């Protein structure tokens, strides 16, 4: 039986960061939301219609 405390998982956070960085670099998504102003305008219009 393997004792969970005997398993070295120190590598896991670095590997996770690597995978996430690669996925972000390959993504076509912008770094920041681009439609915030449009969403805000939409919410204001909807609220004013009530």
Secondary structure as UniProt FT lines:
FT   HELIX           4..6
FT   TURN            10..11
FT   HELIX           12..26
FT   HELIX           36..49
//
